[in-house]
Amino acid sequence: MALSRLTRLKTKTEERSASLPPGLRIYAVGDIHGRLDLLDKLSQQIRADLDSAPTEVVTIFLGDYVDRGPDSAGVLERLSRADFPTPIRALRGNHEEVVRQFFEDEDVLERWRRFGGLEMLHSYRVDVTEATRGAGYERAQKSLAARMPPEHRMFLEQTDLSASYGDYFFCHAGVRPGVPLERQTAEDLLWIREEFLQFKGSWSKTVVHGHTPVRIPEVLPNRINVDTGAFATSALTALVLEGAERRFLSTKRTV
């Protein structure tokens, strides 16, 4: 079975005007959500793809490493060790932000358990029996604090809110229209949805993001969405940027 499964993108010329500096390739990876198996597969594809790589390569993870899927702990273990074929830069997703909040306030679990928190806790062998019934939040908080390796927690704390290379701006959820990219708030970078998705105007750079699952990567003149719902679809996607070129790697034949 071929390690590299490429889906090339055809866009209008004006949609391909954004570019990276010469000698740089970026892999931008969408939401993983506890699917360590898919991260392993994509890692193999990227390793094989490096045969044609320029001098400088970096992989930008767009956040949401945890929740929903079965192995959040395994994903954080791998990323916290930077065990990857290229140097990595990890951005924060809203799900990582909720984990950080949970360590400060156990009642966060009341809402977190409804969108993947129980799966994340279970991956650290935290007993979620009470939490499933809406109780025992403090016990779950203390258990996670005891079981999560300090390196995982440090990794979460050190995630960036955004990154910028050439004509591209990378973040988890998106940006607020009418606000310069350098003045975006953490709340919007982590959580924004409709105001961003419906905006047809432009920013100073093309925004690369995840957060909102789509069947195939969504490529528009002002933004590129690479969240292909990996936890449910088994399609983990990486956008490959080099110069003015755009293409995709995916853990499925078609994304």
Residue frames as qw, qx, qy, qz and C-alpha x, y, z in Angstrom:
[[0.000, 0.890, 0.457, 0.000, 0.00, 0.00, 0.00],
 [0.394, 0.558, -0.039, 0.729, 1.41, 3.37, -0.97],
 [0.393, -0.403, -0.475, 0.676, 2.46, 5.50, 1.95],
 [0.002, 0.307, 0.001, -0.952, 1.69, 8.75, 0.21],
 [0.220, 0.604, 0.749, 0.162, -1.83, 9.46, -0.93],
 [0.131, -0.230, 0.050, 0.963, -1.99, 12.82, -2.64],
 [0.259, 0.751, 0.607, 0.019, -5.01, 14.85, -3.58],
 [0.324, -0.016, 0.165, 0.931, -3.99, 17.76, -5.77],
 [0.125, 0.724, 0.478, -0.482, -5.99, 20.91, -5.79],
 [0.310, 0.352, 0.448, 0.761, -7.02, 22.87, -8.87],
 [0.061, -0.759, -0.420, 0.493, -8.01, 26.44, -8.16],
 [0.375, 0.889, 0.179, 0.195, -8.37, 29.64, -10.04],
 [0.591, 0.379, -0.203, 0.682, -5.19, 31.64, -10.52],
 [0.143, -0.669, 0.145, -0.715, -6.34, 34.42, -8.22],
 [0.816, -0.521, -0.005, -0.249, -6.96, 31.89, -5.46],
 [0.927, -0.064, -0.072, 0.363, -3.37, 30.67, -5.66],
 [0.281, 0.833, -0.159, 0.449, -1.62, 34.02, -5.29],
 [0.565, -0.752, 0.303, -0.155, -0.58, 33.38, -1.68],
 [0.804, 0.369, -0.415, 0.213, 2.89, 31.88, -1.32],
 [0.752, -0.616, 0.046, 0.231, 5.68, 30.96, 1.06],
 [0.031, -0.853, 0.467, 0.232, 9.28, 32.18, 0.96],
 [0.735, 0.448, -0.504, -0.070, 11.62, 30.12, -1.25],
 [0.369, 0.346, -0.796, 0.333, 13.15, 27.07, 0.39],
 [0.315, -0.098, 0.662, -0.673, 10.31, 26.48, 2.86],
 [0.471, -0.219, -0.741, -0.426, 7.67, 23.75, 2.92],
 [0.357, -0.174, 0.544, -0.739, 4.83, 23.63, 5.46],
 [0.355, -0.276, -0.872, -0.194, 2.57, 20.72, 6.34],
 [0.343, -0.206, 0.300, -0.866, -0.55, 22.05, 8.11],
 [0.252, -0.135, -0.958, -0.012, -2.40, 19.23, 9.88],
 [0.480, -0.443, -0.244, -0.717, -6.08, 19.37, 10.78],
 [0.589, -0.460, 0.367, -0.554, -7.88, 18.27, 13.95],
 [0.318, 0.255, -0.912, 0.039, -6.62, 14.91, 15.26],
 [0.683, -0.324, 0.094, -0.648, -9.06, 14.41, 18.18],
 [0.672, -0.362, 0.594, -0.254, -7.44, 11.41, 19.82],
 [0.933, 0.346, 0.050, -0.081, -6.79, 9.40, 16.64],
 [0.388, -0.669, 0.579, 0.259, -3.20, 8.35, 17.26],
 [0.717, 0.158, 0.638, 0.231, -3.57, 5.68, 14.58],
 [0.488, 0.815, 0.267, 0.161, -4.22, 8.36, 11.96],
 [0.126, -0.938, 0.305, 0.111, -1.39, 10.54, 13.22],
 [0.622, -0.341, 0.648, 0.278, 0.92, 7.54, 12.75],
 [0.656, 0.464, 0.540, 0.251, -0.32, 7.03, 9.18],
 [0.267, 0.958, 0.074, 0.076, 0.03, 10.69, 8.27],
 [0.390, -0.778, 0.442, 0.215, 3.50, 10.76, 9.80],
 [0.686, -0.037, 0.642, 0.341, 4.53, 7.94, 7.47],
 [0.510, 0.732, 0.394, 0.220, 3.12, 9.79, 4.48],
 [0.006, -0.990, 0.136, 0.037, 4.97, 12.96, 5.38],
 [0.575, -0.530, 0.547, 0.298, 8.19, 11.03, 5.89],
 [0.661, 0.263, 0.599, 0.367, 7.87, 9.57, 2.39],
 [0.313, 0.899, 0.275, 0.134, 6.98, 12.99, 0.97],
 [0.331, -0.869, 0.202, 0.307, 10.19, 14.51, 2.31],
 [0.749, 0.050, 0.436, 0.497, 12.20, 13.01, -0.53],
 [0.375, 0.610, 0.341, 0.609, 11.40, 16.11, -2.55],
 [0.312, -0.885, -0.298, 0.173, 11.55, 18.61, 0.32],
 [0.317, 0.808, -0.181, 0.462, 13.53, 21.88, 0.27],
 [0.363, 0.340, -0.598, 0.628, 15.99, 22.94, 2.97],
 [0.177, -0.086, 0.561, -0.804, 13.47, 24.08, 5.58],
 [0.474, -0.323, -0.712, -0.406, 10.37, 22.09, 6.53],
 [0.163, -0.081, 0.636, -0.750, 7.94, 22.56, 9.42],
 [0.289, -0.423, -0.817, -0.263, 4.69, 20.84, 10.36],
 [0.233, -0.182, 0.280, -0.913, 2.05, 23.07, 11.93],
 [0.176, -0.381, -0.907, 0.047, -0.61, 21.27, 13.95],
 [0.165, -0.430, -0.223, -0.859, -3.79, 23.34, 14.02],
 [0.321, -0.227, 0.526, -0.754, -5.06, 22.17, 17.41],
 [0.844, -0.074, 0.100, -0.522, -7.70, 19.83, 18.84],
 [0.297, 0.394, -0.869, 0.039, -5.38, 16.94, 19.63],
 [0.080, 0.013, 0.890, -0.449, -7.66, 15.61, 22.37],
 [0.523, 0.242, 0.427, -0.697, -11.28, 14.48, 22.98],
 [0.756, 0.361, -0.096, -0.538, -13.73, 12.40, 20.94],
 [0.730, 0.371, -0.570, -0.061, -11.26, 9.78, 19.66],
 [0.906, -0.342, -0.248, -0.013, -9.89, 6.87, 21.73],
 [0.814, -0.162, -0.135, 0.541, -6.28, 7.90, 22.42],
 [0.015, 0.972, -0.023, 0.232, -5.84, 11.54, 23.42],
 [0.625, -0.696, 0.318, 0.155, -3.08, 10.48, 25.82],
 [0.794, 0.046, 0.420, 0.438, -1.18, 8.78, 23.03],
 [0.407, 0.788, 0.209, 0.412, -1.46, 11.81, 20.75],
 [0.222, -0.951, 0.153, -0.148, -0.15, 14.13, 23.47],
 [0.783, -0.430, 0.357, 0.274, 2.65, 11.71, 24.28],
 [0.724, 0.312, 0.354, 0.504, 3.85, 11.72, 20.70],
 [0.237, 0.854, 0.137, 0.442, 3.54, 15.45, 20.14],
 [0.450, -0.883, 0.133, -0.021, 5.02, 16.40, 23.49],
 [0.739, -0.343, 0.418, 0.403, 8.14, 14.43, 22.50],
 [0.323, 0.743, -0.304, -0.501, 8.10, 16.04, 19.03],
 [0.515, -0.111, 0.824, 0.207, 8.26, 12.49, 17.67],
 [0.595, 0.717, 0.272, -0.240, 7.66, 13.43, 14.06],
 [0.783, 0.265, 0.268, 0.495, 9.58, 13.39, 10.77],
 [0.289, 0.627, 0.058, 0.721, 9.88, 17.20, 10.73],
 [0.105, -0.049, -0.460, 0.880, 10.19, 19.98, 13.30],
 [0.147, -0.633, -0.733, -0.203, 6.72, 20.80, 14.60],
 [0.069, -0.129, 0.232, -0.962, 4.83, 23.85, 15.76],
 [0.173, -0.444, -0.879, 0.034, 1.71, 23.10, 17.79],
 [0.218, -0.328, -0.055, -0.917, -1.20, 25.53, 17.93],
 [0.183, 0.129, 0.780, -0.584, -3.90, 25.45, 20.59],
 [0.271, -0.356, -0.691, -0.568, -7.42, 24.36, 19.82],
 [0.502, -0.475, 0.054, -0.721, -10.55, 25.04, 21.83],
 [0.907, -0.258, -0.320, -0.092, -10.43, 21.49, 23.20],
 [0.635, 0.098, -0.429, 0.635, -6.94, 22.04, 24.62],
 [0.094, -0.431, 0.183, -0.879, -8.19, 25.28, 26.13],
 [0.748, -0.430, -0.159, -0.480, -10.98, 23.40, 27.89],
 [0.852, -0.110, -0.419, 0.295, -8.48, 20.92, 29.34],
 [0.342, 0.265, -0.336, 0.837, -6.46, 23.84, 30.69],
 [0.401, -0.442, 0.029, -0.802, -9.61, 25.32, 32.21],
 [0.846, -0.305, -0.391, -0.197, -10.56, 21.99, 33.76],
 [0.654, 0.013, -0.498, 0.569, -7.39, 21.97, 35.84],
 [0.037, 0.197, -0.278, 0.940, -8.53, 25.28, 37.35],
 [0.540, -0.006, 0.251, -0.804, -12.25, 24.55, 37.69],
 [0.215, 0.011, 0.976, 0.020, -13.68, 21.04, 37.97],
 [0.467, 0.529, 0.518, -0.484, -17.17, 22.25, 37.01],
 [0.273, 0.531, -0.500, -0.628, -15.91, 22.71, 33.44],
 [0.093, -0.059, 0.982, 0.155, -16.55, 18.98, 33.10],
 [0.438, 0.463, 0.599, -0.484, -20.30, 19.60, 33.13],
 [0.571, 0.709, -0.041, -0.412, -20.10, 20.92, 29.55],
 [0.088, 0.607, -0.750, -0.248, -16.84, 19.26, 28.52],
 [0.430, -0.037, 0.898, -0.086, -18.27, 15.77, 29.04],
 [0.615, 0.580, 0.418, -0.332, -20.80, 16.52, 26.30],
 [0.603, 0.773, -0.161, -0.114, -18.20, 17.10, 23.57],
 [0.776, 0.430, -0.422, 0.186, -15.47, 14.56, 24.07],
 [0.171, -0.713, 0.525, -0.432, -14.11, 15.12, 27.56],
 [0.858, -0.282, 0.354, -0.243, -15.04, 11.68, 28.86],
 [0.920, 0.358, -0.053, 0.154, -13.11, 10.01, 26.06],
 [0.319, 0.729, -0.417, 0.440, -10.07, 12.12, 26.88],
 [0.495, -0.578, 0.489, -0.425, -10.27, 11.29, 30.60],
 [0.972, -0.027, 0.194, -0.132, -10.72, 7.60, 29.82],
 [0.755, 0.548, -0.268, 0.242, -7.54, 7.62, 27.73],
 [0.097, 0.604, -0.582, 0.536, -5.67, 8.58, 30.92],
 [0.495, -0.171, -0.840, 0.141, -7.39, 5.75, 32.80],
 [0.211, -0.093, 0.390, -0.892, -9.55, 8.15, 34.79],
 [0.049, 0.383, 0.916, -0.105, -12.70, 6.47, 36.11],
 [0.168, -0.081, -0.211, -0.959, -15.53, 8.36, 34.38],
 [0.195, -0.410, -0.890, -0.041, -18.42, 6.38, 35.89],
 [0.102, -0.649, -0.499, 0.566, -19.61, 9.24, 38.09],
 [0.010, -0.396, 0.226, 0.890, -18.87, 11.92, 35.49],
 [0.075, -0.193, -0.814, -0.543, -21.07, 10.11, 33.01],
 [0.229, -0.649, -0.725, 0.014, -23.94, 10.70, 35.45],
 [0.005, 0.806, 0.094, 0.585, -23.01, 14.35, 36.03],
 [0.637, -0.762, 0.078, -0.085, -21.18, 13.88, 39.33],
 [0.861, -0.305, 0.176, 0.367, -17.68, 13.37, 40.76],
 [0.493, 0.833, -0.037, 0.249, -16.09, 16.21, 38.81],
 [0.226, -0.861, 0.436, -0.129, -13.54, 17.06, 41.50],
 [0.796, -0.268, 0.536, 0.086, -12.42, 13.43, 41.74],
 [0.783, 0.510, 0.261, 0.242, -12.02, 13.29, 37.98],
 [0.197, 0.940, -0.193, 0.201, -9.99, 16.52, 38.04],
 [0.459, -0.707, 0.535, -0.059, -7.64, 15.20, 40.73],
 [0.867, 0.011, 0.484, 0.121, -7.28, 11.87, 38.99],
 [0.658, 0.706, 0.093, 0.245, -6.35, 13.50, 35.67],
 [0.031, -0.922, 0.344, -0.174, -3.84, 15.77, 37.40],
 [0.645, -0.504, 0.575, -0.007, -2.24, 12.73, 39.00],
 [0.826, 0.154, 0.521, 0.148, -2.20, 10.59, 35.85],
 [0.557, 0.820, 0.043, 0.127, -1.27, 13.09, 33.14],
 [0.755, -0.070, -0.027, 0.652, 2.53, 13.24, 32.72],
 [0.171, -0.771, -0.081, 0.607, 3.94, 16.72, 33.41],
 [0.254, -0.184, 0.565, 0.764, 5.32, 16.79, 29.87],
 [0.092, 0.536, 0.755, 0.366, 1.79, 16.54, 28.46],
 [0.143, -0.868, -0.410, 0.242, 0.55, 19.38, 30.59],
 [0.297, -0.582, 0.226, 0.723, 3.57, 21.51, 29.69],
 [0.251, 0.156, 0.698, 0.652, 2.90, 20.81, 26.02],
 [0.001, 0.753, 0.644, 0.137, -0.67, 22.09, 26.41],
 [0.252, -0.843, -0.168, 0.445, 0.52, 25.23, 28.17],
 [0.314, -0.481, 0.402, 0.713, 3.12, 25.99, 25.53],
 [0.432, 0.496, 0.668, 0.350, 0.85, 25.71, 22.49],
 [0.094, -0.138, 0.141, 0.976, 0.67, 28.87, 20.38],
 [0.410, 0.565, 0.482, -0.529, -2.53, 30.67, 19.45],
 [0.641, 0.750, 0.089, -0.133, -1.43, 31.40, 15.88],
 [0.600, -0.300, 0.446, 0.592, 1.48, 31.32, 13.46],
 [0.460, 0.842, 0.050, -0.277, 2.34, 33.29, 10.34],
 [0.564, -0.243, 0.569, 0.546, 4.59, 32.35, 7.42],
 [0.182, 0.113, 0.600, 0.771, 4.76, 34.20, 4.14],
 [0.340, -0.163, -0.256, -0.890, 1.26, 34.98, 2.90],
 [0.622, -0.328, -0.680, -0.208, -0.42, 32.48, 5.26],
 [0.300, -0.430, 0.478, -0.705, -1.86, 32.88, 8.76],
 [0.541, -0.096, -0.834, -0.049, -2.47, 29.70, 10.75],
 [0.340, -0.254, 0.505, -0.752, -4.89, 29.31, 13.65],
 [0.194, 0.116, 0.960, -0.164, -7.38, 26.80, 15.00],
 [0.300, 0.588, 0.701, -0.270, -10.87, 28.20, 14.50],
 [0.343, 0.686, 0.400, 0.502, -10.53, 31.37, 12.43],
 [0.273, -0.112, -0.163, 0.941, -10.39, 35.13, 12.80],
 [0.143, 0.727, 0.534, -0.408, -12.88, 37.93, 13.29],
 [0.412, 0.605, 0.382, 0.563, -13.68, 40.00, 10.20],
 [0.031, -0.922, -0.105, -0.371, -12.67, 43.64, 10.46],
 [0.585, -0.770, 0.245, 0.075, -9.93, 42.99, 13.02],
 [0.369, 0.718, -0.590, -0.025, -6.26, 42.95, 11.92],
 [0.877, 0.022, -0.479, 0.038, -4.68, 39.52, 12.22],
 [0.436, 0.243, -0.576, 0.648, -2.17, 40.72, 14.80],
 [0.262, -0.233, 0.372, -0.859, -5.01, 41.94, 17.05],
 [0.691, -0.210, -0.570, -0.393, -7.19, 38.83, 17.08],
 [0.526, -0.512, 0.453, -0.506, -8.33, 37.66, 20.52],
 [0.075, -0.210, 0.971, -0.080, -7.71, 34.20, 21.94],
 [0.537, 0.293, 0.609, -0.504, -11.48, 33.69, 22.16],
 [0.657, 0.604, -0.075, -0.445, -11.91, 34.15, 18.42],
 [0.272, 0.562, -0.765, -0.161, -8.79, 32.24, 17.39],
 [0.123, -0.126, 0.961, -0.211, -10.03, 29.25, 19.40],
 [0.299, 0.363, 0.799, -0.375, -13.82, 29.37, 19.06],
 [0.369, 0.460, -0.067, -0.805, -15.13, 31.60, 16.26],
 [0.459, 0.207, 0.844, 0.184, -17.30, 29.94, 13.66],
 [0.403, 0.699, 0.586, 0.078, -20.17, 31.51, 11.70],
 [0.062, 0.943, -0.021, -0.326, -18.93, 35.10, 11.52],
 [0.261, -0.567, 0.648, 0.436, -15.66, 33.83, 10.11],
 [0.458, 0.129, 0.841, 0.257, -17.03, 31.10, 7.85],
 [0.362, 0.756, 0.545, -0.017, -19.61, 33.37, 6.23],
 [0.073, -0.835, 0.141, 0.528, -17.21, 36.25, 5.58],
 [0.782, 0.510, 0.283, 0.218, -16.43, 36.68, 1.88],
 [0.130, 0.967, -0.217, 0.040, -13.91, 39.50, 2.20],
 [0.793, 0.317, -0.356, 0.380, -10.17, 39.23, 2.57],
 [0.591, -0.771, 0.064, 0.229, -7.53, 39.59, 5.23],
 [0.067, 0.855, -0.475, -0.196, -3.90, 40.54, 4.80],
 [0.007, -0.367, 0.922, 0.123, -3.09, 36.83, 4.53],
 [0.703, -0.082, -0.569, -0.419, -4.84, 33.59, 3.61],
 [0.518, -0.432, 0.541, -0.503, -6.12, 31.94, 6.80],
 [0.572, 0.107, -0.808, -0.097, -5.46, 28.22, 7.27],
 [0.450, -0.310, 0.480, -0.687, -7.66, 26.67, 9.97],
 [0.231, -0.128, -0.963, -0.047, -9.55, 23.67, 11.30],
 [0.205, 0.073, 0.533, -0.818, -12.32, 23.53, 13.96],
 [0.665, 0.317, 0.195, -0.647, -15.28, 23.07, 11.61],
 [0.522, -0.066, 0.821, 0.222, -15.41, 19.60, 10.01],
 [0.563, 0.547, -0.194, -0.588, -15.90, 19.40, 6.25],
 [0.955, 0.158, 0.242, -0.061, -16.11, 16.39, 3.97],
 [0.769, 0.311, 0.072, 0.553, -13.15, 17.50, 1.84],
 [0.394, -0.335, -0.101, 0.850, -10.69, 20.36, 2.42],
 [0.202, 0.885, 0.418, -0.042, -12.43, 23.66, 1.83],
 [0.488, -0.123, 0.201, 0.840, -10.38, 26.02, -0.32],
 [0.154, 0.905, 0.397, -0.006, -11.70, 29.55, -0.73],
 [0.432, 0.720, -0.065, 0.539, -10.03, 32.79, -1.83],
 [0.180, -0.778, 0.291, -0.527, -9.63, 33.98, 1.77],
 [0.539, -0.470, 0.615, -0.331, -9.22, 30.74, 3.78],
 [0.601, 0.205, -0.754, -0.166, -8.44, 27.01, 3.70],
 [0.713, -0.384, 0.352, -0.470, -10.14, 24.56, 6.08],
 [0.449, 0.360, -0.816, -0.053, -8.30, 21.26, 6.63],
 [0.404, -0.122, 0.756, -0.500, -10.50, 19.73, 9.36],
 [0.544, 0.076, -0.645, -0.531, -11.93, 16.66, 7.65],
 [0.776, -0.334, 0.098, -0.525, -13.48, 15.20, 10.81],
 [0.363, 0.422, -0.829, 0.058, -10.75, 12.62, 11.44],
 [0.296, -0.168, 0.806, -0.484, -12.25, 11.15, 14.60],
 [0.693, 0.298, 0.458, -0.471, -15.41, 10.10, 12.71],
 [0.722, 0.628, -0.104, -0.271, -14.24, 9.79, 9.10],
 [0.842, -0.230, 0.324, 0.366, -10.70, 8.41, 9.55],
 [0.560, 0.645, 0.143, 0.500, -9.57, 11.15, 7.15],
 [0.428, -0.756, 0.007, 0.495, -6.76, 13.15, 8.74],
 [0.574, 0.736, 0.191, 0.303, -5.58, 15.79, 6.32],
 [0.466, -0.537, 0.108, 0.695, -2.41, 17.81, 5.85],
 [0.434, 0.897, 0.081, -0.023, -2.24, 20.82, 3.56],
 [0.731, -0.161, 0.216, 0.628, 1.18, 20.97, 1.89],
 [0.202, 0.973, 0.063, -0.097, 2.39, 24.46, 1.03],
 [0.647, -0.275, 0.311, 0.640, 5.54, 25.29, -0.91],
 [0.138, -0.009, 0.370, 0.919, 6.06, 28.49, -2.86],
 [0.478, 0.084, -0.046, -0.873, 2.70, 29.11, -4.56],
 [0.487, -0.010, -0.828, -0.277, 1.87, 25.39, -4.70],
 [0.572, -0.216, 0.480, -0.629, -0.89, 23.76, -2.66],
 [0.620, 0.042, -0.738, -0.265, -1.62, 20.06, -2.40],
 [0.691, -0.448, 0.254, -0.507, -2.92, 17.62, 0.20],
 [0.281, 0.172, -0.938, 0.112, -1.93, 14.46, 2.00],
 [0.692, -0.271, 0.091, -0.663, -4.69, 12.35, 3.54],
 [0.301, -0.231, 0.906, -0.189, -5.07, 9.12, 5.43],
 [0.665, 0.407, 0.590, -0.211, -7.87, 8.24, 3.00],
 [0.511, 0.215, 0.578, 0.599, -7.69, 7.84, -0.75],
 [0.039, 0.603, 0.345, 0.718, -10.09, 10.70, -1.18],
 [0.196, -0.347, -0.526, 0.751, -10.77, 13.55, 1.19]]
